[in-house]
Amino acid sequence: MSSTQPVVICPPDEGGGRRVRIDGTTLGRAWSVKDVAAILQEAGLRSFDEVHVAYSALIEWRGGGPSQWTCDGPRPAPGFEV
């Protein structure tokens, strides 16, 4: 499944981690919005912080939005509620 957004946050796995992909390349695994921001900053998107990650139109969230970090249903990420 292709995306029109360059950044895709994959659904949570059994451990609560989500793969972070840019243009089809997996850059890392995140367990929070803060982790996603750090991965994107490392990839050169230096201005991305947690708010940008949660609300940016450049990001497609699959399997739940930025508050979904378990595979069994929506729960707020630690320290961050959308």
VMD Tcl script that builds the backbone (N, CA, C; Angstrom):
set m [mol new atoms 246]
animate dup $m
set s [atomselect $m all]
$s set {name element resname resid chain x y z} {
  {N N MET 1 A 0.842 -1.168 0.000}
  {CA C MET 1 A 0.000 0.000 0.000}
  {C C MET 1 A 0.895 1.241 0.000}
  {N N SER 2 A 0.760 2.084 -1.016}
  {CA C SER 2 A 1.586 3.280 -1.077}
  {C C SER 2 A 0.862 4.446 -0.411}
  {N N SER 3 A 1.641 5.451 -0.062}
  {CA C SER 3 A 1.102 6.596 0.661}
  {C C SER 3 A 1.417 7.870 -0.094}
  {N N THR 4 A 0.523 8.861 -0.016}
  {CA C THR 4 A 0.813 10.156 -0.610}
  {C C THR 4 A 1.661 10.999 0.333}
  {N N GLN 5 A 1.690 10.646 1.607}
  {CA C GLN 5 A 2.538 11.334 2.569}
  {C C GLN 5 A 3.907 10.665 2.585}
  {N N PRO 6 A 4.983 11.468 2.666}
  {CA C PRO 6 A 6.322 10.874 2.657}
  {C C PRO 6 A 6.682 10.125 3.931}
  {N N VAL 7 A 6.027 10.448 5.048}
  {CA C VAL 7 A 6.338 9.793 6.324}
  {C C VAL 7 A 5.159 8.905 6.718}
  {N N VAL 8 A 5.449 7.640 7.017}
  {CA C VAL 8 A 4.417 6.697 7.439}
  {C C VAL 8 A 4.813 6.134 8.795}
  {N N ILE 9 A 3.882 6.205 9.742}
  {CA C ILE 9 A 4.060 5.571 11.043}
  {C C ILE 9 A 3.201 4.309 11.003}
  {N N CYS 10 A 3.850 3.164 11.038}
  {CA C CYS 10 A 3.163 1.871 10.903}
  {C C CYS 10 A 2.388 1.531 12.174}
  {N N PRO 11 A 1.444 0.592 12.073}
  {CA C PRO 11 A 0.663 0.202 13.252}
  {C C PRO 11 A 1.543 -0.336 14.376}
  {N N PRO 12 A 1.088 -0.202 15.614}
  {CA C PRO 12 A 1.855 -0.737 16.742}
  {C C PRO 12 A 1.991 -2.254 16.633}
  {N N ASP 13 A 3.164 -2.753 17.036}
  {CA C ASP 13 A 3.350 -4.201 17.090}
  {C C ASP 13 A 3.037 -4.685 18.502}
  {N N GLU 14 A 3.276 -5.954 18.761}
  {CA C GLU 14 A 2.939 -6.539 20.061}
  {C C GLU 14 A 3.672 -5.860 21.217}
  {N N GLY 15 A 4.836 -5.301 20.946}
  {CA C GLY 15 A 5.616 -4.637 21.984}
  {C C GLY 15 A 5.301 -3.160 22.135}
  {N N GLY 16 A 4.360 -2.648 21.326}
  {CA C GLY 16 A 3.996 -1.240 21.404}
  {C C GLY 16 A 4.853 -0.343 20.535}
  {N N GLY 17 A 5.823 -0.911 19.825}
  {CA C GLY 17 A 6.660 -0.111 18.933}
  {C C GLY 17 A 6.004 0.076 17.578}
  {N N ARG 18 A 6.348 1.172 16.920}
  {CA C ARG 18 A 5.823 1.465 15.589}
  {C C ARG 18 A 6.996 1.785 14.674}
  {N N ARG 19 A 7.028 1.146 13.489}
  {CA C ARG 19 A 8.079 1.454 12.517}
  {C C ARG 19 A 7.824 2.832 11.932}
  {N N VAL 20 A 8.912 3.581 11.726}
  {CA C VAL 20 A 8.854 4.910 11.131}
  {C C VAL 20 A 9.518 4.810 9.764}
  {N N ARG 21 A 8.757 5.169 8.721}
  {CA C ARG 21 A 9.266 5.052 7.356}
  {C C ARG 21 A 9.198 6.395 6.649}
  {N N ILE 22 A 10.208 6.666 5.842}
  {CA C ILE 22 A 10.195 7.834 4.960}
  {C C ILE 22 A 10.435 7.328 3.549}
  {N N ASP 23 A 9.521 7.675 2.653}
  {CA C ASP 23 A 9.599 7.255 1.250}
  {C C ASP 23 A 9.893 5.770 1.105}
  {N N GLY 24 A 9.256 4.944 1.926}
  {CA C GLY 24 A 9.379 3.503 1.825}
  {C C GLY 24 A 10.550 2.879 2.559}
  {N N THR 25 A 11.427 3.694 3.127}
  {CA C THR 25 A 12.587 3.188 3.862}
  {C C THR 25 A 12.326 3.271 5.358}
  {N N THR 26 A 12.480 2.148 6.049}
  {CA C THR 26 A 12.303 2.139 7.500}
  {C C THR 26 A 13.524 2.761 8.159}
  {N N LEU 27 A 13.278 3.795 8.973}
  {CA C LEU 27 A 14.365 4.510 9.649}
  {C C LEU 27 A 14.561 4.063 11.081}
  {N N GLY 28 A 13.535 3.488 11.673}
  {CA C GLY 28 A 13.652 3.071 13.063}
  {C C GLY 28 A 12.315 2.661 13.626}
  {N N ARG 29 A 12.343 2.404 14.916}
  {CA C ARG 29 A 11.150 1.982 15.648}
  {C C ARG 29 A 10.945 2.948 16.804}
  {N N ALA 30 A 9.711 3.381 16.981}
  {CA C ALA 30 A 9.389 4.361 18.017}
  {C C ALA 30 A 8.381 3.780 18.994}
  {N N TRP 31 A 8.492 4.214 20.244}
  {CA C TRP 31 A 7.552 3.802 21.292}
  {C C TRP 31 A 6.771 4.998 21.830}
  {N N SER 32 A 6.985 6.177 21.233}
  {CA C SER 32 A 6.283 7.385 21.663}
  {C C SER 32 A 6.393 8.435 20.566}
  {N N VAL 33 A 5.584 9.478 20.678}
  {CA C VAL 33 A 5.651 10.600 19.748}
  {C C VAL 33 A 7.034 11.251 19.823}
  {N N LYS 34 A 7.585 11.314 21.023}
  {CA C LYS 34 A 8.925 11.882 21.197}
  {C C LYS 34 A 9.964 11.076 20.414}
  {N N ASP 35 A 9.836 9.746 20.419}
  {CA C ASP 35 A 10.743 8.898 19.639}
  {C C ASP 35 A 10.605 9.173 18.145}
  {N N VAL 36 A 9.367 9.329 17.666}
  {CA C VAL 36 A 9.149 9.630 16.248}
  {C C VAL 36 A 9.847 10.937 15.894}
  {N N ALA 37 A 9.680 11.964 16.729}
  {CA C ALA 37 A 10.325 13.252 16.480}
  {C C ALA 37 A 11.841 13.098 16.412}
  {N N ALA 38 A 12.415 12.323 17.320}
  {CA C ALA 38 A 13.868 12.121 17.330}
  {C C ALA 38 A 14.335 11.419 16.057}
  {N N ILE 39 A 13.587 10.419 15.605}
  {CA C ILE 39 A 13.948 9.703 14.373}
  {C C ILE 39 A 13.884 10.649 13.177}
  {N N LEU 40 A 12.845 11.463 13.103}
  {CA C LEU 40 A 12.715 12.405 11.992}
  {C C LEU 40 A 13.793 13.481 12.037}
  {N N GLN 41 A 14.142 13.947 13.234}
  {CA C GLN 41 A 15.225 14.927 13.363}
  {C C GLN 41 A 16.546 14.330 12.895}
  {N N GLU 42 A 16.790 13.081 13.259}
  {CA C GLU 42 A 18.002 12.376 12.839}
  {C C GLU 42 A 18.059 12.245 11.313}
  {N N ALA 43 A 16.881 12.141 10.687}
  {CA C ALA 43 A 16.795 12.011 9.233}
  {C C ALA 43 A 16.898 13.357 8.516}
  {N N GLY 44 A 17.029 14.445 9.274}
  {CA C GLY 44 A 17.202 15.756 8.664}
  {C C GLY 44 A 16.030 16.701 8.819}
  {N N LEU 45 A 14.928 16.237 9.372}
  {CA C LEU 45 A 13.774 17.107 9.605}
  {C C LEU 45 A 13.926 17.750 10.982}
  {N N ARG 46 A 14.908 18.600 11.110}
  {CA C ARG 46 A 15.322 19.172 12.395}
  {C C ARG 46 A 14.225 19.955 13.105}
  {N N SER 47 A 13.310 20.546 12.353}
  {CA C SER 47 A 12.282 21.383 12.988}
  {C C SER 47 A 11.128 20.568 13.575}
  {N N PHE 48 A 11.102 19.262 13.338}
  {CA C PHE 48 A 9.988 18.447 13.823}
  {C C PHE 48 A 10.123 18.162 15.310}
  {N N ASP 49 A 9.111 18.610 16.071}
  {CA C ASP 49 A 9.025 18.264 17.486}
  {C C ASP 49 A 7.757 17.428 17.670}
  {N N GLU 50 A 7.380 17.147 18.908}
  {CA C GLU 50 A 6.218 16.292 19.148}
  {C C GLU 50 A 4.919 16.864 18.579}
  {N N VAL 51 A 4.763 18.176 18.621}
  {CA C VAL 51 A 3.543 18.795 18.086}
  {C C VAL 51 A 3.494 18.635 16.570}
  {N N HIS 52 A 4.628 18.880 15.892}
  {CA C HIS 52 A 4.670 18.678 14.446}
  {C C HIS 52 A 4.327 17.234 14.091}
  {N N VAL 53 A 4.897 16.305 14.834}
  {CA C VAL 53 A 4.655 14.883 14.576}
  {C C VAL 53 A 3.166 14.558 14.720}
  {N N ALA 54 A 2.533 15.074 15.742}
  {CA C ALA 54 A 1.127 14.757 16.004}
  {C C ALA 54 A 0.177 15.348 14.968}
  {N N TYR 55 A 0.523 16.502 14.388}
  {CA C TYR 55 A -0.438 17.208 13.551}
  {C C TYR 55 A -0.019 17.431 12.102}
  {N N SER 56 A 1.168 17.037 11.704}
  {CA C SER 56 A 1.656 17.317 10.356}
  {C C SER 56 A 0.891 16.542 9.289}
  {N N ALA 57 A 0.573 17.225 8.200}
  {CA C ALA 57 A -0.061 16.580 7.048}
  {C C ALA 57 A 0.937 15.731 6.266}
  {N N LEU 58 A 2.218 15.825 6.586}
  {CA C LEU 58 A 3.245 15.019 5.921}
  {C C LEU 58 A 3.295 13.594 6.455}
  {N N ILE 59 A 2.595 13.344 7.564}
  {CA C ILE 59 A 2.673 12.047 8.235}
  {C C ILE 59 A 1.354 11.301 8.109}
  {N N GLU 60 A 1.460 10.045 7.685}
  {CA C GLU 60 A 0.302 9.150 7.663}
  {C C GLU 60 A 0.431 8.187 8.834}
  {N N TRP 61 A -0.554 8.199 9.710}
  {CA C TRP 61 A -0.588 7.289 10.863}
  {C C TRP 61 A -1.439 6.090 10.491}
  {N N ARG 62 A -0.851 4.910 10.497}
  {CA C ARG 62 A -1.587 3.678 10.198}
  {C C ARG 62 A -1.825 2.913 11.490}
  {N N GLY 63 A -3.018 2.358 11.637}
  {CA C GLY 63 A -3.317 1.566 12.827}
  {C C GLY 63 A -3.523 2.403 14.066}
  {N N GLY 64 A -3.987 3.630 13.893}
  {CA C GLY 64 A -4.220 4.533 15.015}
  {C C GLY 64 A -3.336 5.760 14.919}
  {N N GLY 65 A -3.758 6.821 15.544}
  {CA C GLY 65 A -3.040 8.085 15.499}
  {C C GLY 65 A -1.913 8.170 16.505}
  {N N PRO 66 A -1.460 9.388 16.781}
  {CA C PRO 66 A -0.308 9.580 17.659}
  {C C PRO 66 A -0.530 9.190 19.115}
  {N N SER 67 A -1.760 8.896 19.497}
  {CA C SER 67 A -1.990 8.449 20.875}
  {C C SER 67 A -2.087 6.927 20.982}
  {N N GLN 68 A -1.947 6.222 19.878}
  {CA C GLN 68 A -2.087 4.757 19.834}
  {C C GLN 68 A -0.707 4.092 19.871}
  {N N TRP 69 A -0.372 3.478 21.005}
  {CA C TRP 69 A 0.935 2.822 21.145}
  {C C TRP 69 A 0.825 1.390 21.626}
  {N N THR 70 A -0.365 0.819 21.560}
  {CA C THR 70 A -0.540 -0.603 21.842}
  {C C THR 70 A -1.357 -1.187 20.708}
  {N N CYS 71 A -1.272 -2.477 20.507}
  {CA C CYS 71 A -2.021 -3.091 19.414}
  {C C CYS 71 A -3.421 -3.517 19.842}
  {N N ASP 72 A -3.814 -3.257 21.087}
  {CA C ASP 72 A -5.119 -3.711 21.563}
  {C C ASP 72 A -6.137 -2.593 21.766}
  {N N GLY 73 A -5.870 -1.385 21.331}
  {CA C GLY 73 A -6.846 -0.315 21.438}
  {C C GLY 73 A -6.209 1.001 21.820}
  {N N PRO 74 A -6.912 2.109 21.598}
  {CA C PRO 74 A -6.341 3.426 21.854}
  {C C PRO 74 A -6.033 3.669 23.324}
  {N N ARG 75 A -4.846 4.145 23.566}
  {CA C ARG 75 A -4.424 4.611 24.888}
  {C C ARG 75 A -3.491 5.787 24.666}
  {N N PRO 76 A -3.542 6.791 25.508}
  {CA C PRO 76 A -2.634 7.922 25.344}
  {C C PRO 76 A -1.181 7.484 25.516}
  {N N ALA 77 A -0.323 8.053 24.692}
  {CA C ALA 77 A 1.109 7.818 24.862}
  {C C ALA 77 A 1.549 8.464 26.166}
  {N N PRO 78 A 2.527 7.889 26.859}
  {CA C PRO 78 A 2.986 8.458 28.127}
  {C C PRO 78 A 3.396 9.920 27.972}
  {N N GLY 79 A 2.788 10.778 28.759}
  {CA C GLY 79 A 3.150 12.191 28.764}
  {C C GLY 79 A 2.642 12.984 27.583}
  {N N PHE 80 A 1.802 12.383 26.739}
  {CA C PHE 80 A 1.333 13.109 25.560}
  {C C PHE 80 A -0.087 12.693 25.236}
  {N N GLU 81 A -0.989 13.640 25.230}
  {CA C GLU 81 A -2.370 13.360 24.858}
  {C C GLU 81 A -2.737 14.258 23.702}
  {N N VAL 82 A -3.420 13.706 22.747}
  {CA C VAL 82 A -3.832 14.467 21.566}
  {C C VAL 82 A -5.283 14.822 21.714}
}
mol reanalyze $m
mol bondsrecalc $m
mol representation Tube
mol addrep $m
